[in-house]
Structures are given as structure tokens and as C-alpha cells.
Amino acid sequence: MIRGYREEDLNAVTGLTNQLGYPTTVDEMQQRMLRLSGKEDYRTVVAAVNGEVAGYAGLIKGFCWEKNGCFVRIQALVVNSNYRQTGIGKKLIASTEQWAKAIHAKALILNCGINPEREGARLFYPKIGFEATSKGYYRTID
């Protein structure tokens, strides 16, 4: 079942964020979720299996300079390693697409890391209709 994030999901979402490769603590994650809560253009959805959070997606509605209309950026998408290859990722994407259509978004956009741990994701996205269109860059600001 795909549903909105709830406070009781915090520990699971923290663990999943760590699985995604972004070390964090429950306190840090709680602060992030509080910052995002109630913001109309931000959404967190979770995939629950038998009451357990098996995955989540962090979504942002945005606008382009180069195209008309809005888009939805999938900022975070992770499925618990115990639940991969079970269709949960597809369900999270389908839920994301439903929201995108409801807000009249023109596209879904995401980045996927180039590290070896992301190989499965890089194979997954084209299979469900995404195409590689660019290479992303990242720079930390001190």
C-alpha cells in the first residue's frame, strides 16, 4: 500500500535513507521531515507491506525555465534491500505519476548516482520508461 508519510514512519525512513547511502540519524531526519511537512510542493510517500515501511519516495513539484508547465522531481527513492525486485519501486513510481498528473505536471525527473551500488537503479529506470538525458554534477558549499 502506498500512503503519505506519518510520524511513526520516522525510524524506518531514517534507516532507508541510510540504505540509500546518506548517513543520518533519527534526530536529523526528524528535523528534515518537520521542515518539509505542510509544504504544498513537497511530498513524502511510503510503501507499507504488512505494516512495515518497505520504501519511500521524496517528491518535489518544480518549474522550468526552458519548458512550460511544472514537473515532479523524485529527490529520493529507496526500497528496503529485503523488498527489492518485488514491485515496490514500480508502485512508488506509479503513485508519483498519479500525483504528477493531478497537478498537471509535464514530466517526472530524477537523478541516479554513478556509484556501483546504484547499478540496479540505473537498470530499473529505463525499464519503466525513463530515459537518460543528462549527467548531473554536485558541488558542496563550505
NORMOBEL-V358930 format. One record per pair of residues at least 24 apart in sequence whose C-alpha atoms are under 10 Angstrom apart, sorted by sequence separation. I is the first residue (numbers start at 0). J is the second residue. D is the distance in Angstrom with one decimal. If there is no record, write none. Layout:
i:I j:J d:D
i:I j:J d:D
This chain:
i:53 j:77 d:8.6
i:54 j:78 d:4.0
i:55 j:79 d:8.9
i:71 j:95 d:8.0
i:108 j:132 d:9.9
i:110 j:134 d:8.3
i:111 j:135 d:8.6
i:112 j:136 d:10.0
i:53 j:78 d:5.9
i:54 j:79 d:5.6
i:71 j:96 d:8.4
i:110 j:135 d:7.0
i:6 j:32 d:8.7
i:52 j:78 d:9.0
i:53 j:79 d:5.2
i:54 j:80 d:9.2
i:109 j:135 d:10.0
i:110 j:136 d:9.9
i:5 j:32 d:9.7
i:6 j:33 d:9.4
i:52 j:79 d:8.3
i:53 j:80 d:8.6
i:71 j:98 d:8.6
i:72 j:99 d:9.6
i:4 j:32 d:9.2
i:53 j:81 d:8.1
i:54 j:82 d:8.2
i:71 j:99 d:6.1
i:53 j:82 d:6.4
i:54 j:83 d:9.2
i:70 j:99 d:7.2
i:71 j:100 d:9.6
i:41 j:71 d:9.5
i:43 j:73 d:9.9
i:53 j:83 d:8.9
i:69 j:99 d:8.8
i:70 j:100 d:9.7
i:5 j:36 d:10.0
i:12 j:43 d:10.0
i:40 j:71 d:9.1
i:41 j:72 d:9.7
i:42 j:73 d:9.8
i:43 j:74 d:9.9
i:45 j:76 d:9.7
i:46 j:77 d:9.9
i:71 j:102 d:9.2
i:4 j:36 d:9.3
i:43 j:75 d:9.0
i:44 j:76 d:9.6
i:45 j:77 d:9.6
i:46 j:78 d:8.4
i:55 j:87 d:9.3
i:56 j:88 d:9.0
i:70 j:102 d:9.0
i:71 j:103 d:9.8
i:88 j:120 d:9.6
i:92 j:124 d:9.7
i:12 j:45 d:8.5
i:41 j:74 d:9.9
i:43 j:76 d:9.8
i:45 j:78 d:9.5
i:46 j:79 d:9.9
i:54 j:87 d:7.2
i:55 j:88 d:8.7
i:69 j:102 d:8.2
i:70 j:103 d:8.3
i:71 j:104 d:6.5
i:76 j:109 d:9.2
i:11 j:45 d:9.8
i:48 j:82 d:9.2
i:53 j:87 d:7.8
i:54 j:88 d:7.7
i:57 j:91 d:10.0
i:68 j:102 d:9.9
i:69 j:103 d:7.2
i:70 j:104 d:4.7
i:71 j:105 d:8.1
i:72 j:106 d:8.4
i:73 j:107 d:7.1
i:74 j:108 d:8.6
i:75 j:109 d:8.4
i:89 j:123 d:9.1
i:93 j:127 d:9.9
i:53 j:88 d:9.7
i:56 j:91 d:6.6
i:68 j:103 d:7.7
i:69 j:104 d:4.8
i:70 j:105 d:5.4
i:71 j:106 d:6.4
i:72 j:107 d:5.8
i:73 j:108 d:6.1
i:74 j:109 d:6.5
i:75 j:110 d:9.0
i:76 j:111 d:9.7
i:84 j:119 d:9.7
i:88 j:123 d:8.8
i:89 j:124 d:9.3
i:92 j:127 d:8.9
i:54 j:90 d:10.0
i:55 j:91 d:7.2
i:56 j:92 d:8.2
i:68 j:104 d:6.4
i:69 j:105 d:6.0
i:70 j:106 d:4.9
i:71 j:107 d:4.9
i:72 j:108 d:4.6
i:73 j:109 d:5.0
i:74 j:110 d:7.6
i:75 j:111 d:9.5
i:83 j:119 d:9.6
i:88 j:124 d:9.6
i:8 j:45 d:8.3
i:15 j:52 d:9.0
i:54 j:91 d:8.0
i:58 j:95 d:7.6
i:67 j:104 d:9.7
i:68 j:105 d:6.3
i:69 j:106 d:7.6
i:70 j:107 d:5.9
i:71 j:108 d:6.2
i:72 j:109 d:5.6
i:73 j:110 d:7.9
i:74 j:111 d:9.7
i:4 j:42 d:8.2
i:5 j:43 d:9.1
i:15 j:53 d:8.3
i:16 j:54 d:9.6
i:56 j:94 d:9.4
i:57 j:95 d:9.3
i:60 j:98 d:9.7
i:67 j:105 d:8.3
i:68 j:106 d:9.1
i:69 j:107 d:9.5
i:70 j:108 d:7.1
i:71 j:109 d:8.6
i:72 j:110 d:8.7
i:89 j:127 d:7.6
i:3 j:42 d:7.7
i:4 j:43 d:5.5
i:5 j:44 d:9.0
i:8 j:47 d:9.7
i:15 j:54 d:7.0
i:16 j:55 d:9.0
i:48 j:87 d:9.2
i:56 j:95 d:8.1
i:60 j:99 d:8.2
i:66 j:105 d:9.2
i:84 j:123 d:9.6
i:88 j:127 d:9.9
i:3 j:43 d:6.1
i:4 j:44 d:5.3
i:5 j:45 d:8.8
i:11 j:51 d:8.1
i:12 j:52 d:7.6
i:15 j:55 d:7.8
i:47 j:87 d:9.1
i:58 j:98 d:9.6
i:59 j:99 d:9.9
i:2 j:43 d:8.7
i:3 j:44 d:4.4
i:4 j:45 d:5.8
i:11 j:52 d:6.1
i:12 j:53 d:9.0
i:46 j:87 d:6.8
i:58 j:99 d:9.7
i:2 j:44 d:5.5
i:3 j:45 d:6.0
i:4 j:46 d:9.3
i:10 j:52 d:9.5
i:11 j:53 d:8.1
i:12 j:54 d:7.7
i:45 j:87 d:9.8
i:46 j:88 d:8.7
i:60 j:102 d:8.7
i:62 j:104 d:9.1
i:1 j:44 d:6.6
i:2 j:45 d:5.5
i:3 j:46 d:8.8
i:8 j:51 d:8.8
i:9 j:52 d:9.7
i:11 j:54 d:8.6
i:12 j:55 d:7.1
i:61 j:104 d:8.8
i:62 j:105 d:9.9
i:77 j:120 d:9.4
i:1 j:45 d:5.6
i:2 j:46 d:6.6
i:8 j:52 d:6.9
i:11 j:55 d:9.4
i:12 j:56 d:9.7
i:46 j:90 d:7.9
i:60 j:104 d:8.1
i:76 j:120 d:9.6
i:0 j:45 d:8.1
i:1 j:46 d:4.5
i:2 j:47 d:7.6
i:7 j:52 d:9.9
i:45 j:90 d:10.0
i:46 j:91 d:6.9
i:0 j:46 d:5.6
i:1 j:47 d:6.3
i:45 j:91 d:7.6
i:0 j:47 d:5.2
i:1 j:48 d:9.1
i:8 j:55 d:9.9
i:44 j:91 d:7.6
i:60 j:107 d:9.5
i:61 j:108 d:9.9
i:0 j:48 d:6.6
i:4 j:52 d:9.7
i:46 j:94 d:9.8
i:59 j:107 d:9.9
i:0 j:49 d:8.9
i:45 j:94 d:9.8
i:58 j:107 d:9.7
i:59 j:108 d:9.7
i:0 j:50 d:9.2
i:44 j:94 d:8.3
i:58 j:108 d:9.8
i:1 j:52 d:9.6
i:4 j:55 d:8.4
i:44 j:95 d:8.4
i:58 j:109 d:9.7
i:0 j:52 d:9.6
i:1 j:53 d:10.0
i:3 j:55 d:9.3
i:4 j:56 d:9.5
i:43 j:95 d:9.7
i:0 j:53 d:9.8
i:1 j:54 d:9.3
i:2 j:55 d:9.4
i:3 j:56 d:9.8
i:4 j:57 d:9.7
i:42 j:95 d:9.4
i:1 j:55 d:8.8
i:1 j:56 d:10.0
i:19 j:75 d:8.4
i:42 j:98 d:9.5
i:19 j:76 d:8.1
i:20 j:77 d:9.9
i:19 j:77 d:6.1
i:16 j:75 d:8.4
i:18 j:77 d:7.8
i:19 j:78 d:8.5
i:16 j:76 d:9.0
i:17 j:77 d:9.8
i:18 j:78 d:8.7
i:19 j:79 d:8.9
i:15 j:76 d:9.3
i:16 j:77 d:7.4
i:18 j:79 d:7.4
i:19 j:80 d:9.7
i:15 j:77 d:6.5
i:16 j:78 d:9.7
i:18 j:80 d:7.8
i:40 j:102 d:10.0
i:15 j:78 d:7.2
i:16 j:79 d:9.6
i:15 j:79 d:6.3
i:12 j:77 d:9.3
i:14 j:79 d:8.7
i:15 j:80 d:8.9
i:12 j:79 d:9.7
i:11 j:79 d:9.3
i:1 j:87 d:9.0
i:0 j:87 d:9.0
i:1 j:90 d:7.3
i:2 j:91 d:9.5
i:0 j:90 d:8.5
i:1 j:91 d:6.9
i:0 j:91 d:9.4
i:1 j:93 d:9.6
i:2 j:94 d:8.8
i:1 j:94 d:7.1
i:1 j:95 d:9.9
i:20 j:116 d:8.7
i:19 j:116 d:9.0
i:20 j:117 d:9.7
i:19 j:117 d:8.9
